[in-house]
Amino acid sequence: MVLEVAVLEVVAGQEDAFHAAFAEAQTIISSMPGYIDHRLARCMETPNRHVLLVNWETLVDHTEGFRGSPDYLRWKALLHHFYDPFPQVEHYETVFTHQAK
């Protein structure tokens, strides 16, 4: 499993519009082959900052499958105009994990 991490700096004042657009866009990403799950969280100290965490089966599922799909164009149209600056996206693999009992 691969964790995609994107820190999203949304233009201040556009947070509600971004949330509405994301509600639609998440149906796109969740329909992609290799998609496992995702979480969008908003920063409490900096309300226009969000982090998007997406679990994929493989790196290629995200970088080639999703980004190379026709549906990615719709994702871009819905969301990319909200970002300033454009987010850096990184991918992580699990080293350790633990859950509370």
N, CA, C and O of each residue as an XYZ file, in Angstrom:
404
protein
N       0.841     -1.177      0.000
C       0.000      0.000      0.000
C       0.887      1.241      0.000
O       1.953      1.260      0.615
N       0.430      2.271     -0.696
C       1.152      3.533     -0.827
C       0.247      4.652     -0.336
O      -0.926      4.718     -0.701
N       0.797      5.532      0.495
C       0.061      6.684      0.999
C       0.478      7.922      0.221
O       1.643      8.320      0.240
N      -0.479      8.521     -0.457
C      -0.272      9.802     -1.131
C      -0.582     10.906     -0.121
O      -1.619     10.877      0.542
N       0.330     11.885     -0.007
C       0.143     13.007      0.903
C       0.258     14.293      0.094
O       1.268     14.541     -0.564
N      -0.796     15.108      0.153
C      -0.789     16.395     -0.542
C      -1.228     17.469      0.443
O      -2.320     17.396      1.006
N      -0.369     18.469      0.648
C      -0.736     19.620      1.466
C      -1.333     20.647      0.507
O      -0.678     21.106     -0.428
N      -2.588     20.993      0.765
C      -3.351     21.852     -0.141
C      -3.550     23.221      0.496
O      -4.252     23.346      1.499
N      -2.942     24.233     -0.078
C      -3.124     25.609      0.367
C      -4.232     26.206     -0.499
O      -4.011     26.548     -1.660
N      -5.418     26.324      0.077
C      -6.578     26.847     -0.633
C      -6.568     28.373     -0.512
O      -6.254     28.912      0.549
N      -6.908     29.057     -1.587
C      -6.973     30.511     -1.553
C      -7.893     30.928     -0.405
O      -9.030     30.465     -0.312
N      -7.393     31.802      0.465
C      -8.161     32.240      1.636
C      -9.513     32.801      1.196
O      -9.609     33.571      0.241
N     -10.540     32.395      1.913
C     -11.900     32.820      1.595
C     -12.625     31.887      0.649
O     -13.830     32.029      0.444
N     -11.905     30.926      0.064
C     -12.497     29.987     -0.896
C     -12.711     28.598     -0.301
O     -13.011     27.649     -1.025
N     -12.557     28.479      1.014
C     -12.620     27.168      1.660
C     -13.972     26.480      1.456
O     -14.012     25.291      1.139
N     -15.070     27.202      1.632
C     -16.392     26.579      1.482
C     -16.627     26.109      0.046
O     -17.172     25.026     -0.171
N     -16.226     26.903     -0.916
C     -16.364     26.506     -2.323
C     -15.479     25.298     -2.626
O     -15.875     24.404     -3.374
N     -14.278     25.276     -2.042
C     -13.385     24.133     -2.218
C     -14.008     22.873     -1.640
O     -13.972     21.817     -2.270
N     -14.577     22.976     -0.449
C     -15.213     21.806      0.178
C     -16.352     21.282     -0.687
O     -16.503     20.070     -0.839
N     -17.145     22.167     -1.248
C     -18.249     21.747     -2.126
C     -17.714     21.055     -3.373
O     -18.251     20.030     -3.793
N     -16.667     21.605     -3.962
C     -16.073     20.996     -5.152
C     -15.439     19.652     -4.808
O     -15.527     18.702     -5.586
N     -14.801     19.573     -3.644
C     -14.173     18.319     -3.247
C     -15.221     17.232     -3.027
O     -14.980     16.067     -3.341
N     -16.368     17.600     -2.496
C     -17.444     16.617     -2.296
C     -17.797     15.932     -3.612
O     -18.084     14.735     -3.631
N     -17.778     16.675     -4.699
C     -18.026     16.093     -6.019
C     -16.795     15.340     -6.527
O     -16.916     14.238     -7.063
N     -15.622     15.930     -6.361
C     -14.393     15.344     -6.897
C     -14.041     14.021     -6.235
O     -13.447     13.151     -6.873
N     -14.396     13.856     -4.969
C     -14.018     12.615     -4.290
C     -14.699     11.394     -4.906
O     -14.207     10.276     -4.751
N     -15.803     11.584     -5.589
C     -16.438     10.449     -6.274
C     -15.589      9.993     -7.462
O     -15.633      8.829     -7.858
N     -14.824     10.919     -8.019
C     -13.944     10.580     -9.146
C     -12.790      9.705     -8.652
O     -12.557      8.615     -9.174
N     -12.081     10.193     -7.648
C     -10.898      9.465     -7.186
C     -11.278      8.108     -6.600
O     -10.554      7.127     -6.771
N     -12.413      8.057     -5.912
C     -12.804      6.799     -5.260
C     -13.243      5.724     -6.251
O     -13.400      4.561     -5.879
N     -13.439      6.109     -7.500
C     -13.828      5.123     -8.519
C     -12.636      4.562     -9.295
O     -12.807      3.715    -10.171
N     -11.429      5.033     -8.974
C     -10.240      4.640     -9.726
C      -9.731      3.257     -9.318
O      -9.783      2.897     -8.142
N      -9.239      2.482    -10.290
C      -8.598      1.205     -9.959
C      -7.414      1.443     -9.016
O      -6.627      2.368     -9.218
N      -7.298      0.613     -8.003
C      -6.202      0.717     -7.053
C      -6.469      1.645     -5.889
O      -5.685      1.680     -4.940
N      -7.562      2.400     -5.936
C      -7.926      3.287     -4.832
C      -8.363      2.449     -3.638
O      -9.097      1.473     -3.794
N      -7.908      2.833     -2.435
C      -8.319      2.148     -1.211
C      -9.223      3.052     -0.369
O     -10.364      2.695     -0.075
N      -8.710      4.219      0.017
C      -9.514      5.164      0.784
C      -8.826      6.520      0.800
O      -7.683      6.654      0.361
N      -9.534      7.527      1.313
C      -8.935      8.854      1.408
C      -9.499      9.599      2.610
O     -10.517      9.227      3.194
N      -8.790     10.668      2.951
C      -9.202     11.545      4.043
C      -8.747     12.956      3.706
O      -7.591     13.169      3.338
N      -9.650     13.916      3.832
C      -9.312     15.330      3.691
C      -9.468     15.959      5.065
O     -10.536     15.864      5.670
N      -8.416     16.601      5.565
C      -8.450     17.237      6.878
C      -8.065     18.703      6.736
O      -7.219     19.067      5.920
N      -8.708     19.537      7.552
C      -8.464     20.977      7.542
C      -7.619     21.354      8.757
O      -7.867     20.876      9.864
N      -6.637     22.200      8.549
C      -5.751     22.646      9.626
C      -6.517     23.582     10.567
O      -7.178     24.517     10.116
N      -6.425     23.331     11.846
C      -7.123     24.150     12.830
C      -6.443     25.511     13.022
O      -7.117     26.505     13.293
N      -5.129     25.559     12.885
C      -4.401     26.809     13.058
C      -4.411     27.680     11.803
O      -4.389     28.908     11.893
N      -4.444     27.050     10.650
C      -4.437     27.767      9.370
C      -5.592     27.213      8.536
O      -5.396     26.277      7.762
N      -6.794     27.779      8.684
C      -8.008     27.171      8.124
C      -8.035     26.988      6.605
O      -8.831     26.197      6.098
N      -7.188     27.697      5.879
C      -7.193     27.474      4.428
C      -6.227     26.351      4.016
O      -6.143     26.013      2.835
N      -5.500     25.773      4.984
C      -4.579     24.666      4.697
C      -5.299     23.334      4.966
O      -5.943     23.146      5.998
N      -5.166     22.437      4.012
C      -5.755     21.107      4.133
C      -4.696     20.071      3.806
O      -3.703     20.368      3.141
N      -4.913     18.870      4.274
C      -4.059     17.764      3.872
C      -4.975     16.675      3.308
O      -5.983     16.308      3.910
N      -4.594     16.180      2.146
C      -5.306     15.079      1.505
C      -4.432     13.838      1.619
O      -3.283     13.832      1.178
N      -4.987     12.795      2.212
C      -4.304     11.513      2.373
C      -5.083     10.470      1.593
O      -6.267     10.247      1.850
N      -4.418      9.833      0.641
C      -5.073      8.814     -0.177
C      -4.231      7.547     -0.132
O      -3.024      7.586     -0.373
N      -4.861      6.440      0.174
C      -4.192      5.145      0.124
C      -4.476      4.487     -1.218
O      -5.623      4.374     -1.650
N      -3.406      4.060     -1.857
C      -3.461      3.370     -3.144
C      -2.843      1.988     -2.987
O      -1.997      1.773     -2.119
N      -3.260      1.072     -3.815
C      -2.631     -0.260     -3.798
C      -1.182     -0.176     -4.240
O      -0.313     -0.805     -3.636
N      -0.905      0.606     -5.302
C       0.466      0.772     -5.807
C       0.702      2.230     -6.198
O      -0.250      2.986     -6.389
N       1.951      2.618     -6.314
C       2.306      3.956     -6.770
C       1.779      4.203     -8.181
O       1.277      5.287     -8.479
N       1.892      3.215     -9.032
C       1.453      3.346    -10.419
C      -0.056      3.590    -10.516
O      -0.519      4.273    -11.430
N      -0.822      3.029     -9.571
C      -2.265      3.285     -9.576
C      -2.552      4.781     -9.496
O      -3.505      5.267    -10.105
N      -1.731      5.508     -8.749
C      -1.926      6.955     -8.646
C      -1.259      7.704     -9.793
O      -1.909      8.476    -10.498
N       0.043      7.475     -9.980
C       0.814      8.305    -10.899
C       0.469      8.075    -12.366
O       0.498      9.015    -13.161
N       0.148      6.856    -12.729
C      -0.186      6.564    -14.121
C      -1.683      6.312    -14.307
O      -2.302      6.824    -15.239
N      -2.255      5.505    -13.393
C      -3.665      5.163    -13.526
C      -4.580      6.354    -13.366
O      -5.309      6.710    -14.292
N      -4.550      6.976    -12.194
C      -5.424      8.117    -11.935
C      -5.007      9.326    -12.759
O      -5.824      9.891    -13.486
N      -3.757      9.724    -12.654
C      -3.322     10.935    -13.364
C      -3.355     10.787    -14.877
O      -3.417     11.784    -15.596
N      -3.316      9.565    -15.363
C      -3.373      9.343    -16.801
C      -4.776      9.095    -17.324
O      -4.968      8.875    -18.520
N      -5.748      9.129    -16.441
C      -7.122      8.818    -16.843
C      -7.845     10.056    -17.363
O      -7.499     11.178    -16.995
N      -8.840      9.860    -18.210
C      -9.669     10.992    -18.654
C     -10.391     11.668    -17.482
O     -10.652     12.870    -17.531
N     -10.713     10.913    -16.440
C     -11.402     11.484    -15.284
C     -10.531     12.483    -14.530
O     -11.049     13.357    -13.834
N      -9.214     12.358    -14.663
C      -8.317     13.303    -13.984
C      -8.531     14.725    -14.503
O      -8.358     15.687    -13.755
N      -8.901     14.864    -15.759
C      -9.173     16.197    -16.310
C     -10.341     16.851    -15.580
O     -10.317     18.056    -15.328
N     -11.351     16.076    -15.245
C     -12.497     16.598    -14.487
C     -12.051     16.973    -13.065
O     -12.449     18.018    -12.551
N     -11.229     16.127    -12.430
C     -10.670     16.405    -11.102
C      -9.932     17.746    -11.112
O     -10.132     18.586    -10.235
N      -9.081     17.927    -12.114
C      -8.319     19.169    -12.245
C      -9.251     20.363    -12.391
O      -9.053     21.392    -11.746
N     -10.260     20.227    -13.233
C     -11.185     21.344    -13.479
C     -11.949     21.720    -12.201
O     -12.236     22.894    -11.966
N     -12.270     20.731    -11.394
C     -13.003     20.990    -10.164
C     -12.140     21.634     -9.077
O     -12.625     22.484     -8.329
N     -10.868     21.240     -8.982
C     -10.079     21.582     -7.800
C      -8.857     22.466     -8.007
O      -8.545     23.275     -7.133
N      -8.166     22.344     -9.109
C      -6.846     22.961     -9.214
C      -6.849     24.486     -9.129
O      -5.839     25.070     -8.737
N      -7.932     25.137     -9.479
C      -7.964     26.605     -9.422
C      -8.056     27.134     -7.980
O      -7.922     28.339     -7.763
N      -8.282     26.259     -7.001
C      -8.349     26.679     -5.606
C      -6.966     26.791     -4.948
O      -6.853     27.390     -3.879
N      -5.927     26.237     -5.550
C      -4.626     26.115     -4.888
C      -3.699     27.283     -5.181
O      -3.559     27.706     -6.328
N      -3.066     27.801     -4.130
C      -2.027     28.815     -4.282
C      -1.111     28.741     -3.068
O      -1.478     29.194     -1.984
N       0.075     28.175     -3.243
C       0.667     27.638     -4.466
C       0.130     26.244     -4.784
O      -0.608     25.646     -4.002
N       0.522     25.751     -5.949
C       0.116     24.408     -6.343
C       0.770     23.402     -5.388
O       1.948     23.534     -5.058
N       0.011     22.406     -4.951
C       0.532     21.494     -3.923
C       1.649     20.577     -4.414
O       1.714     20.180     -5.577
N       2.518     20.269     -3.464
C       3.511     19.225     -3.677
C       2.887     17.922     -3.202
O       2.326     17.860     -2.108
N       2.983     16.897     -4.008
C       2.416     15.586     -3.674
C       3.570     14.612     -3.499
O       4.461     14.523     -4.343
N       3.539     13.882     -2.388
C       4.572     12.892     -2.104
C       3.907     11.566     -1.771
O       2.728     11.515     -1.420
N       4.683     10.492     -1.889
C       4.183      9.143     -1.654
C       5.026      8.467     -0.573
O       6.250      8.593     -0.547
N       4.342      7.747      0.314
C       4.997      7.127      1.465
C       4.630      5.650      1.550
O       3.542      5.231      1.157
N       5.574      4.880      2.076
C       5.306      3.481      2.372
C       5.439      3.288      3.877
O       6.269      3.930      4.521
N       4.631      2.412      4.425
C       4.591      2.199      5.869
C       5.865      1.527      6.356
O       6.342      0.556      5.768
N       6.405      2.065      7.444
C       7.551      1.476      8.112
C       7.077      0.784      9.390
O       7.436     -0.365      9.647
N       6.273      1.484     10.187
C       5.685      0.930     11.405
C       4.218      1.343     11.470
O       3.826      2.366     10.908
N       3.427      0.553     12.150
C       2.045      0.905     12.418
C       1.644      0.348     13.779
O       2.157     -0.679     14.225
N       0.723      1.043     14.425
C       0.236      0.597     15.734
C      -1.162      1.189     15.938
O      -1.427      2.316     15.519
N      -2.036      0.442     16.569
C      -3.369      0.928     16.881
C      -3.620      0.796     18.379
O      -3.180     -0.161     19.016
N      -4.327      1.763     18.922
C      -4.724      1.673     20.325
C      -5.695      0.526     20.506
O      -6.438      0.177     19.589
N      -5.685     -0.060     21.698
C      -6.577     -1.197     21.957
C      -7.960     -0.769     22.297
O      -8.825     -1.611     22.540
